[in-house]
Amino acid sequence: MESSAKPGYLSEIFVSFQGEGAHVGRRHLFVRLAGCNLRCSYCDTPDSLERTAGYTIRRRGEAAINRENPVTAGELARLIAAMLDRETPIDAVALTGGEPLMQSEFLAAALTVGGFRVPVLLETNGVLPRRLTDVLPLIDIVSMDIKLPSNSHEGAFWDEHAHFLDLARAKDLYVKVLVDESTLEADVDRAVSLLAPITPPIPTFLQPIVDGTGHPTIGGERLTELYLLARRRLQSLRVLPQTHKLLGIP
């Protein structure tokens, strides 16, 4: 049965290797949704910040296919199912953006219709806890950012992040904290204060921000200083760059 949820807006669908966080190196089907509630200064997918009239499907060995927005939940479910069949093996469906939770009801409907045979990973900025509840029963993995105001140039979202963590910890959750030379130690310490009391420990990744050419915007000395600051209270902490940027793949 076709869902009655409002149609949604996509940016692109493609298969690639996961380049960030706990599942790095695994082959994922990426569903990039269009639209975001933030405008982080380091955003590396600016084309997905706004909803547009069309989206792109990229299939291995074929020319890119352009289709029209919006799409129904049923259409998205069928697209995902077809890609899973064609591009096997795939380890997970990665819902990304933009900010996918901006269209949480649409996503929930598509996931309900789909019933996919692989885990579903949600990549999110972690500031929309109320919308997370729409999809939480239908996803398996949460990749959550903690946005630091000193480098995102957005406002502080400490309360929203705390609420989001409380909800998302019921899933396979990991957290990314993006850092550059401008990152304030006070921001890193505040992020650590949200994570440190949680047991079992949440896997946490310090992720160097890269510029438009893919080069890190933080040096090794500063990165080490921020790591040591966070590591005093976080047991499960690693530094990990965006490996897909190093490989030159989407």
C-alpha angles and dihedrals in degrees: 000000000000113000121246092219117122115268117263139223123240132192103192145332121212144140122244143135116287105251103189142054134350097342098047114152096026120121111250138180104231119210106189113197123205124241134048135200093213136059103204113188092231098047109149096192103054092154089068097053095090133041113252138189094257148023136206133238115202118196126182111262095009137093115260115272120219119207136175130263140257107053130186123244089249092052091052092048091052092047091052093046091050092049091049090053095045101042101041131188099056122157100200146348108248115205107203142150154103086333111320094199089067083078098036097143091050091049093048090053093048092048092048092051093043106050089188121205095227129063119274118228122198118206108198144162088233099230101106105070095158091057091047089067089064092064105022096100090051102050133070107196131037122200103191129187123211104211114219112207094213093066105020091054087216125114125277117277102183095133093046091048092050092052091045092052091050090056100037096049087080087072135054092288133182130170133219123203112191117213140184137163091284094055112121119228088224090061093050090048091051091051090050090051089060094049105036098072094052117104130230090035117257112235104247130193128199101212119195112228113235130210127234091281093052096255120136116255093210129068126228095253095053092043089054091050092053092045092052091048092053095038092063089077105015118077098183102054131136138168111232129167125209098277094193088062090054090050094045094234131126 
